[in-house]
Amino acid sequence: MTEYNRTTIDPAEVSWIDVYRRLTEVVVPRPIALVSTVDGDGRPNLAPFSFFTVVSSNPPFLAFSPHRAGRSGAKKDTLRNLEVVGEFVVSITTRAIADRVNSCAATLPYGDSEFQYSGLTPSPAERVRPPLVSESPVSIECELVDLHSYGEEGGAGTLAVGRVVLVHLASEVLDSEGRIAADRLDAVGRMGSNLWVGTSETFEMERPE
Ligand SMILES: Cc1cc2nc3c(=O)[nH]c(=O)nc-3n(C[C@H](O)[C@H](O)[C@H](O)COP(=O)(O)O)c2cc1C
């Protein structure tokens, strides 16, 4: 048996940033939702979120978590938009668009479009107002069902949960049986600090009965 020489971190005794750093270094790899929203005037916004997962399959729900800005505690544009227009689209981040997705994390004035800033192309969704991202092979249209806030300080998260209403899949990433071929999708994820991770190294195990 491995005997680890452990240390401990008590969130009550250290800065939240230290806890954030350790948690984002160990909760890995995290998939990256590229989230489109619109403001009340229909102006689109695009931002990546790695605090992102599936929370229910039947019926299907996704969740991601925009945090209050670290220094100011200000709400991110994505959250401001969700509070006005309760719809979003999650597009999957692939290796081919990783640098453009990263550029969407720039802090732009409210209302300025990261589509224009990053060079990614909006295309109309079918059931919701926020656009799809043409360069991503998978986009998922969602209706917001819940916003749960965990505080108002810098770093406080708000869990945004959305009901999946339509999934768009590019045939280029499907195998002959209609499943997603991981190597064709070539999704990337996030580790701690500025580390990203690819999905080319996979392994298979039989699931126990
Ligand atoms: C790969 C990646 C993942 C990110 N994940 C999150 C996240 O889960 N939550 C968060 O609040 N910010 C996250 N960020 C930072 C936001 O994308 C960034 O603050 C962005 O400017 C928010 O945009 P908005 O103000 O237009 O909503 C991430 C950035 C990158 C590059």
The ligand as an SDF file (V2000), in Angstrom:
LIG
                    3D

 31 33  0  0  0  0  0  0  0  0999 V2000
  -10.2300   27.4710  -20.6290 C   0  0  0  0  0  0  0  0  0  0  0  0
  -10.8520   28.4710  -19.7050 C   0  0  0  0  0  0  0  0  0  0  0  0
  -11.7680   28.0530  -18.7610 C   0  0  0  0  0  0  0  0  0  0  0  0
  -12.3900   28.9710  -17.9060 C   0  0  0  0  0  0  0  0  0  0  0  0
  -13.3040   28.5290  -16.9810 N   0  0  0  0  0  0  0  0  0  0  0  0
  -13.9560   29.4160  -16.1910 C   0  0  0  0  0  0  0  0  0  0  0  0
  -14.9590   28.9770  -15.2750 C   0  0  0  0  0  0  0  0  0  0  0  0
  -15.2790   27.7900  -15.1770 O   0  0  0  0  0  0  0  0  0  0  0  0
  -15.5840   29.9240  -14.5220 N   0  0  0  0  0  0  0  0  0  0  0  0
  -15.2780   31.2590  -14.6330 C   0  0  0  0  0  0  0  0  0  0  0  0
  -15.8810   32.0820  -13.9460 O   0  0  0  0  0  0  0  0  0  0  0  0
  -14.3300   31.6960  -15.4950 N   0  0  0  0  0  0  0  0  0  0  0  0
  -13.6810   30.8150  -16.2890 C   0  0  0  0  0  0  0  0  0  0  0  0
  -12.7450   31.2550  -17.1770 N   0  0  0  0  0  0  0  0  0  0  0  0
  -12.5250   32.7010  -17.3140 C   0  0  0  0  0  0  0  0  0  0  0  0
  -13.6440   33.3360  -18.1510 C   0  0  0  0  0  0  0  0  0  0  0  0
  -13.7170   32.7200  -19.4280 O   0  0  0  0  0  0  0  0  0  0  0  0
  -13.3470   34.8370  -18.3200 C   0  0  0  0  0  0  0  0  0  0  0  0
  -13.4410   35.4690  -17.0660 O   0  0  0  0  0  0  0  0  0  0  0  0
  -14.2430   35.5140  -19.3290 C   0  0  0  0  0  0  0  0  0  0  0  0
  -13.7660   36.8110  -19.5640 O   0  0  0  0  0  0  0  0  0  0  0  0
  -15.6850   35.6370  -18.8820 C   0  0  0  0  0  0  0  0  0  0  0  0
  -16.3570   36.2550  -19.9460 O   0  0  0  0  0  0  0  0  0  0  0  0
  -17.6780   37.0870  -19.8210 P   0  0  0  0  0  0  0  0  0  0  0  0
  -17.4030   38.2420  -18.8510 O   0  0  0  0  0  0  0  0  0  0  0  0
  -17.8960   37.5610  -21.2260 O   0  0  0  0  0  0  0  0  0  0  0  0
  -18.7550   36.1880  -19.3120 O   0  0  0  0  0  0  0  0  0  0  0  0
  -12.0690   30.3590  -18.0140 C   0  0  0  0  0  0  0  0  0  0  0  0
  -11.1330   30.7720  -18.9700 C   0  0  0  0  0  0  0  0  0  0  0  0
  -10.5190   29.8410  -19.7960 C   0  0  0  0  0  0  0  0  0  0  0  0
   -9.5250   30.3060  -20.8180 C   0  0  0  0  0  0  0  0  0  0  0  0
  1  2  1  0
  2  3  1  0
  2 30  2  0
  3  4  2  0
  4  5  1  0
  4 28  1  0
  5  6  2  0
  6  7  1  0
  6 13  1  0
  7  8  2  0
  7  9  1  0
  9 10  1  0
 10 11  2  0
 10 12  1  0
 12 13  2  0
 13 14  1  0
 14 15  1  0
 14 28  1  0
 15 16  1  0
 16 17  1  0
 16 18  1  0
 18 19  1  0
 18 20  1  0
 20 21  1  0
 20 22  1  0
 22 23  1  0
 23 24  1  0
 24 25  2  0
 24 26  1  0
 24 27  1  0
 28 29  2  0
 29 30  1  0
 30 31  1  0
M  END
$$$$
